[in-house]
């Protein structure tokens, strides 16, 4: 569990407002490549990471709703609960991403899809469905 929390803290320290996700996208690609995953990115900014012969695909989006001071998220831990001071935390899929990164470390046959701009109309998920049907992997 501590590895998941370490990843979550790293994710939280990275600005990732919808439509402004390039820094987080680069971080996802770097982590995945360092763990030996094949990485593909589509025109919507979805990041597909594959290793081995996957039988399961994990998915989370990597953008977040940005309210307050999200450029400098200050985590507060009280009674084993994490929150943020003066901002949203982005925990819904920030935690999903952290769990995916921990799984990527542990498993050799896995596919992970990080979709983009989900908080503003499921843009990445909608595009990915079309992209996969057309087999337009880069």
C-alpha positions in Angstrom: 0.0 0.0 0.0 2.9 2.4 0.7 4.0 2.1 -3.0 0.4 3.1 -4.1 0.5 6.1 -1.8 4.0 7.1 -3.0 2.7 7.1 -6.6 -0.5 9.0 -5.5 1.7 11.7 -3.9 3.8 12.0 -7.1 0.6 12.2 -9.2 -0.9 14.9 -6.9 2.2 17.0 -7.2 1.7 17.1 -11.0 -0.7 19.7 -12.4 -3.3 17.9 -14.6 -6.3 20.1 -15.3 -8.5 19.0 -18.2 -7.0 20.3 -21.5 -3.7 20.9 -19.7 -2.4 17.4 -19.2 0.9 17.3 -21.2 3.1 17.2 -18.1 1.1 14.2 -16.6 1.1 12.5 -20.0 4.9 12.7 -20.1 5.2 11.3 -16.6 2.9 8.4 -17.5 5.0 7.6 -20.5 8.3 7.8 -18.6 7.1 5.5 -15.8 5.7 3.0 -18.2 8.8 2.9 -20.4 11.0 2.6 -17.3 8.9 -0.5 -16.3 9.4 -2.1 -19.7 6.0 -1.3 -21.2 5.3 -0.5 -24.8 3.7 2.9 -25.0 1.3 4.3 -27.6 -0.5 7.7 -27.6 -3.5 8.6 -29.7 -4.6 12.0 -31.0 -6.8 12.5 -28.0 -3.8 12.1 -25.6 -4.9 8.6 -24.4 -1.8 6.6 -23.3 -1.9 2.8 -23.8 0.7 0.8 -22.0 1.2 -2.9 -22.8 3.5 -5.6 -21.6 3.6 -9.3 -22.3 0.4 -11.0 -23.3 -2.3 -9.1 -21.4 -5.6 -10.8 -20.4 -6.9 -7.7 -18.6 -6.9 -4.0 -19.1 -6.9 -1.5 -16.3 -8.2 2.0 -17.0 -8.2 5.4 -15.3 -8.3 9.0 -16.6 -5.5 11.3 -15.9 -7.1 14.7 -15.9 -8.8 16.3 -13.0 -11.4 19.0 -12.1 -9.3 22.0 -11.0 -10.7 24.2 -8.3 -8.7 26.3 -6.0 -4.9 26.3 -5.8 -4.2 23.1 -7.9 -0.8 24.4 -9.0 0.5 23.8 -5.5 -1.7 21.0 -4.0 -0.9 20.7 -0.3 -1.8 17.3 1.0 -3.3 17.0 4.5 -3.3 13.7 6.3 -5.5 13.5 9.4 -6.8 10.3 11.0 -5.5 8.3 8.0 -7.6 10.4 5.6 -5.9 12.5 2.8 -7.4 15.8 1.7 -6.1 18.9 0.1 -5.8 22.5 1.4 -7.5 25.1 -0.7 -8.0 22.9 -3.8 -9.5 19.8 -5.2 -7.4 16.6 -4.7 -8.1 14.7 -7.9 -8.2 11.5 -5.9 -10.9 9.7 -7.9 -8.7 8.6 -10.7 -5.4 9.9 -9.2 -5.7 6.9 -6.9 -6.7 4.7 -9.8 -3.6 5.7 -11.6 -1.4 5.0 -8.6 -2.9 1.5 -8.3 -2.2 1.0 -12.0 1.4 2.1 -11.6 1.9 -0.3 -8.7 0.3 -3.1 -10.8 2.6 -2.3 -13.7 5.6 -2.9 -11.4 4.2 -6.2 -10.2 2.8 -7.9 -13.3 4.4 -8.9 -16.6 1.2 -9.4 -18.7 -0.8 -6.3 -18.4 -2.5 -3.5 -20.4 -3.1 -0.1 -18.9 -5.1 2.7 -20.5 -4.8 6.2 -19.2 -7.6 8.2 -20.9 -7.4 12.0 -21.3 -10.0 14.8 -20.7 -12.7 12.6 -19.1 -13.8 15.3 -16.7 -15.0 17.5 -19.6 -17.2 15.1 -21.5 -15.5 11.7 -21.7 -13.5 12.9 -24.7 -10.6 10.3 -24.3 -12.9 7.4 -23.7 -15.1 8.2 -26.7 -12.1 8.7 -29.0 -10.4 5.5 -27.7 -13.4 3.4 -28.6 -13.2 4.7 -32.2 -9.4 4.4 -32.3 -9.4 0.8 -31.1 -12.2 -0.2 -33.6 -10.1 1.3 -36.5 -6.9 -0.2 -35.1 -5.1 3.1 -35.4 -2.3 2.5 -32.8 0.8 4.6 -33.3 
